[in-house]
Amino acid sequence: MNFASDNAGPVHPRVISAIIDANEGHVPAYGTDRWTEEAVARIREIFEAPDAAVHLVATGTAANSLALAALARPWDAVFCTEMAHIHEDECNAPEAFTGGAKLLGLPAPQAKLTPEVLRPAMARLGSVHGPQVGPVSITQATEKGTVHSLDEIRALTAVAREFGARVHMDGARFANALVALDCTPAEMTWKAGVDALSFGGTKNGLMGVEAVILFDPAQSWEMELRRKRAAHLFSKGRYLGAQMAAYLTDGLWLEMARSANSALALLVEGLRSLGVTPEWEPDANLVFVRLPRAMHQRLRDAGATYHLWDGPLEEGDPDEPLLCRLVCDWSLGTGAVDRFLAVAAGQPVPAAVPPC
């Protein structure tokens, strides 16, 4: 019953198999191999962007930071939410990679950026004494499990264009958001006004690879240089390419995202039946809820793993609600959800079944 993080989930067997298949003989280095070429071609096809610049890196922090470095000048502000991963969880890497651009974390109802908050924040800047207007960064899906609709994305990119700013999308959970909206990758990115995407895979069944996608091909050489200078150009790039190529073959990436989203939906439905209401209405594969301390204790005693935001767990009113985050990864399946809900309700626990 591991609901701690989709980073904690296993790599899909088809991805492992692809890595093993790539591990034969000698091939050109630094991403000039056939697996990387295949991955880039598939990304361009899926995004309906035949000229897009695509560069593979190993981590989401690298993808976000490199993408923002391509969009922001050192004296710019980057507009995001106060809950954004780039704002809270990347140890100032975006500031370092951009040479000093300032991240402005804005209030975010439902963890989503809104035009009503973004426009006045952008309008306040421009004096020589402060940061200049720089790119807008949208997290899709958000750190709270919500998803911007296509209309919401278009509204944000329209505000950015009013100020001559470009738009970045942090897509660490891009696939989960995509299946939630039931749209195409192009519709959720460049057709909606997004200039650069951090296309995630690690949280959705890959060992460790993300793609920086710049929809303006003129920025390709600059990104080549930035990736090398930032020490994120893998010499044995075939192992990144093999993962991404397998991910995008026969819809595997969407299959895994649907599995994770479906498990979360089942979990939330069960929690609602126990009188638990999510803090943010979830659209993707994670949720924040407040559970009574006694319920937390039962779950921990039964071996459930997840992040507890409040505490202490051991002492205090057994009925006091404590905030926690629950995340479903592609491999979780319904069995773990059923066992979690049974323990939460104080019922007999169903027998465990082998993971898929």
N, C-alpha and C positions, 0 to 999 in steps of 0.2 A: 504493500500500500504506500507507494512512494509518490507523493504529490508535491515534492519540494521544488522541482524545476524541470522544464523540458530540456535543460542542459544535462540533467542527470540521467536521461533516458539512453537506451542503447542505440548503436548505429544499426541501420537497417541491413539485413544480411545481403541484399543485392548490392549495397554500397561496399560492404566488406569484400564481396566477390569481385567487384570492379577494381578495387585497389589491388587485390591479389593478381588479377589478370594483367594489370599494368606493371606488375613487379617482375617483368621478364626482360632480360638483356639490357642493352645500352640504347638510350634514346636521347635526342637533343634536350638540353637543359633550359632552365629559365623560362618555362612556359611556351616553348616553341615545339612542343610535342603534339602528337595527333589527338590525344585525349583533351588537352586544353583547347585545341582548335575546334574539336567537336562540341565542347561545352559552350564556347563563345558562339558558335553557329546556332546552337539550339536556343540560347538566350535571345539572340537577335530574332530568330524565327518566332519564338513564343511572345516576344514583346512587339512584334511587327515593326522592328526598328533595324533594318538591314545594315545601317551605317553606325550604329551605336558603338561607343568605346566601352569595352568590357575588360575589366582587370580583376583577377582572382587574388584574394588574400585569405589569411587563415582565421581572422577574428572579426567579430562585429565592431569592436572598438576601432580597429584599423580601418575598416570599411567606412564607418561614419567619419572618422577624423580625416582620412584622405579625401573623401567626397567634399566635406566642408572646406578643406584647404583649397580645393579647386574652385570653390564658389566665393570664398570670403577673403578680403584683404585684412592685413594685420590690425588695421584701425576700425574695422567694422564691428557691428553687433550681429550676433546670430540669434534669431527669435525662435524660441521653443517654449514648451510648457515647463512649469516648475517640477513636474513629475517625469520629464523626459529622461531617457537613459543617458543621453549625452550630457545632461545637466547634473544628474545625481550619481551616476555610476561609472564614469569613465576617467576619474582621477585627473581631470583637466587635460586629457589627451587632445580633444578638439582645439583647445586654446594653444597647446604646444604645437600641433601640426599646422595650424593657421598662422603661427608666428605671433599670436597674442590677441586674436579676435575675442570679443567679450560675449559670453553667452548670457542672454536675458531670459530667465525662466518666468513665464507669465502664468497668472491664475488660469485654471483649466477645469471648467465644469465637465463632469463625466470623463476627466482626464484628456479631453480633446481641445485642441486649439480652436478658437472661434474668431471670426472677423471683428466682432464687437470688442474683443480684447486686443487683437493684433493691430488694428488700424491706428488707434490712438497711441499705442506703444511705438509704432514706426514714425508717426507724425511728430513725436516729441524730439526726435533726434535730428542731427544735421549741423549743430553748432561746432565750430572749430575746437571747442573746449571738451567735447565728448565724443563717444563713438559715432560712426556713420552708419547709415542704414545698410545692412548686409542681408544675407540669405535667411529664409524662413525654413525651419526644419519641422516636418510633420512625422509623428510616430504612428505607424500603421502595421499591426494593431498596437494600441497603447500599452503602457506598463500596467494599466489597471484592467486590461482585457476588453476594452471598448474599441470600436472601429469607426473611423470617419466614413461617412457615406460619400458617394461620388459627388453629390451636390456640395457637401461640406468641403471636400478637397478643392473643387473648382472655385468655391467662394474664397478660400484662403489664397489660392494662387492668383486670383483676380486682385486681391488686396496687395499681394507682393508686387504684381505688375504695376499697380498705381504708383509705387515708389521705386520702380526700376530694379527690383530685387529678384533674385532667382530662388528656386525652391528645391530643397532636399527632402527625401523621404527615408526615414529609418525603417527599413523593412525587415528587421530581425525576425518578425513573425508575419512576413508578407503573405505566405501561403495560407496561413490561418485567416487573415483578413480577406484574402481573395475568395476563398470558398464561402466565407460568411456573406459576402456581397454578391456572389454568383455573377461575377463580371470577368472581363479579360484583363490580363496584365497591362495591356496598352491603355485600356479605359481607366485603370487606377493610377496610371503614371503620366506618361507624356501627353496623352490625349486630354488629361485633366490639368495640364500645365506644370507637371513636375520635370525638373531639369536633371536631377541626379538621384540615383537610388542606391541604397545599401541593401542588396538582395540577399537575405539570410537563408542559411541552410542548416547551420549547426544545431539550432533549437528544434529542427524538424527532421531528425534522423540521419544527419551527416556527421562524420568524425570531426571535421573542422574546416569549413570553407565558406566564404561569402564572396559575393561579386560586387565590385563598384561599377555601376552602369551610368555612363554619362551619355545623355541622348544627343548632345552636340558633339559630333565626331572630331571637331576642331580641337577639342581638349584632350585627345587621346595621347599625344606625345607628352604633354605636360603631366598627365597622370602616370605615364611610364616613368618619368623622372622622379616624381614625388614618391611613388611606390618604392623605387630603388633607394632613394635618399633616406626614406623612413625605415629601411631594413626589412621591408615586407615583400621583396621579390624572392620567392623560393627558388633555389637552384634546381631541386627535384620537383618541378612544378607539375609533373605528370600525376602526382598523387592528389593534388588539388583538382586538376582537370578530370581525373577519373571519377572522383566523387560527384562533381557537379554534372558530368555527363550522365552518370547513372541516375542521379536525382531527377533529371528532366526526361528520362526515357519512359515511355508508356504511362505517363501521368503519375509516376510514383510520388512525386512531391505533393500533388493534390490529394492522392489517396491517403498519405500519412497525415496531412493537415485535417482532412475530413474525420479521420479516426480520432484525432486529439480533440477536435471541436465537439464531436458527438459524445465523447466520454464526459467532457465538461458539462454539456447540456444535460446529460443524465444525472450527473452529480448535483447540479443546481436544482433540478426538478425534485430530487430526493430531499435536499436540504430544505426546500420550500415546504415540503410536506411535514417537516419537523418544526416549522415556524421560523426558519432562518431566511432573512432577506439579504441579498447581496448589497454591499456598500456602493458598488458601481454595477449597473446592469451589464452583464458580460455578453460579448458578441463572439469571442474567439475561444481560447483554450485555457484561460486563467480567470480566477475570481477571488475577491476579497470578501470575507464574511466574519461576523462576530459570533463565536460559539461560547456557551457557558463554560466556565473553568472546569466543572466536573466532566463535561463532554470531552474537552481537550485531554483531561487526564485519562479517560477511558481509551481514547484513540491512541495516545502515546503508549499506554500499557499494552495495547494490542499490536504495537509495532508500526503504526502509521507515521509517516515522515512528511513534514511540511514546515513552512516558515511561520513562526508565531511572532506577530508584531508587538503584542502587549505582553505584560507579565506582572509579577512572577507567576509561574504555572503552579508551583507546589503549595503556596500559601494564599489564603484569602477566601472570600465568599464563593462557594461553589457555583452560585448562580450568576456571578459577575461575567458579562460577555467580554471576551478577549478577541481582538482582531487577528486574523491569520490570512495567509495567501495559499490557495490551492491551485496547482497547475497540472494539467493533463498532457502527457506526451503521446506520441503516435502509438507506442507499444502497450499502453496501460490496459486497454480493453475494459469490458463491462464487469468482469469479475472483481477487480480491485475496487471499482466504484461500489458495487453491491456490498462488499465486505466493509468498506469504510462507512457506508450508510447504516449497515446493521449495527456496527459498534457504536456509532453516534447515537442511534436510537435505543441502545441498551438491549438489543435483540441477539439471538444466537447468530454466530458468524458463519456464512456459507463457506464451504470448503474451497481452498485455493485451487486454481487451475493453472497449468503452465502458461506463461506469457506467449503471445503470438510471435 
